[in-house]
């Protein structure tokens, strides 16, 4: 093999290796961007879950209050309903 042919093969192998390395780095950067975006979305969803759980707890507390006898009687009096024994 001549020296000129060996230099051409070396140059083409080097160029191919650099191109492959560039492509792999570009893919890695792209995937890291996607991963960071997904992490941000996960954090946003965790915050939303915490807010919804808090709202659920408040709603459950409100339901417990409205199911208690005194609150039902109070609301019935506000609406003008009377018991048959109240006549």
C-alpha positions as CSV (number, residue, x, y, z in Angstrom):
1,X,0.0,0.0,0.0
2,X,1.4,3.4,-0.9
3,X,1.8,6.2,1.5
4,X,-0.7,8.4,-0.4
5,X,-3.4,5.7,-0.2
6,X,-2.7,5.2,3.5
7,X,-3.1,8.9,4.2
8,X,-6.4,9.0,2.3
9,X,-7.8,6.1,4.3
10,X,-6.6,7.7,7.6
11,X,-8.2,11.0,6.6
12,X,-11.5,9.4,5.7
13,X,-11.6,7.3,8.9
14,X,-10.8,10.4,11.0
15,X,-13.5,12.4,9.2
16,X,-16.0,9.6,9.7
17,X,-15.1,9.3,13.4
18,X,-15.5,13.0,13.9
19,X,-18.9,13.0,12.1
20,X,-20.1,10.1,14.2
21,X,-19.0,11.7,17.4
22,X,-20.8,15.0,16.4
23,X,-24.0,13.0,15.7
24,X,-23.8,11.2,19.0
25,X,-23.2,14.4,21.0
26,X,-26.1,16.1,19.2
27,X,-28.4,13.2,20.0
28,X,-27.3,13.2,23.7
29,X,-27.9,17.0,23.9
30,X,-31.4,16.6,22.4
31,X,-32.3,13.7,24.8
32,X,-31.1,15.7,27.8
33,X,-33.3,18.6,26.7
34,X,-36.3,16.2,26.5
35,X,-35.4,14.7,29.9
36,X,-35.3,18.2,31.5
37,X,-38.6,19.1,30.0
38,X,-40.2,15.9,31.4
39,X,-38.7,16.6,34.8
40,X,-40.2,20.0,34.8
41,X,-43.6,18.6,33.8
42,X,-43.3,16.0,36.6
43,X,-42.7,18.7,39.2
44,X,-45.6,20.7,37.8
45,X,-47.9,17.7,38.1
46,X,-46.7,16.9,41.7
47,X,-47.6,20.5,42.7
48,X,-51.0,20.1,41.0
49,X,-51.6,16.8,42.8
50,X,-50.8,18.4,46.2
51,X,-53.2,21.3,45.4
52,X,-56.0,18.8,44.4
53,X,-55.4,16.7,47.5
54,X,-55.7,19.8,49.7
55,X,-59.0,20.8,47.9
56,X,-60.2,17.2,48.4
57,X,-59.6,17.4,52.1
58,X,-61.4,20.7,52.3
59,X,-64.3,19.3,50.4
60,X,-64.5,16.2,52.7
61,X,-64.5,18.5,55.7
62,X,-67.4,20.6,54.2
63,X,-69.3,17.4,53.5
64,X,-68.9,16.2,57.1
65,X,-70.2,19.6,58.3
66,X,-73.2,19.5,56.0
67,X,-74.0,15.9,57.0
68,X,-74.2,16.7,60.7
69,X,-77.7,17.0,62.2
70,X,-77.3,20.6,63.5
71,X,-76.3,21.9,60.0
72,X,-79.2,20.2,58.4
73,X,-81.6,21.6,61.0
74,X,-80.1,25.1,60.6
75,X,-80.5,25.0,56.8
76,X,-84.0,23.7,57.1
77,X,-84.9,26.6,59.3
78,X,-83.3,29.0,56.8
79,X,-85.5,27.6,54.0
80,X,-88.6,27.7,56.2
81,X,-89.1,24.0,56.6
82,X,-90.6,22.8,59.8
83,X,-91.0,19.5,61.5
84,X,-94.5,18.0,61.8
85,X,-94.0,18.1,65.6
86,X,-93.2,21.9,65.5
87,X,-96.8,22.9,64.7
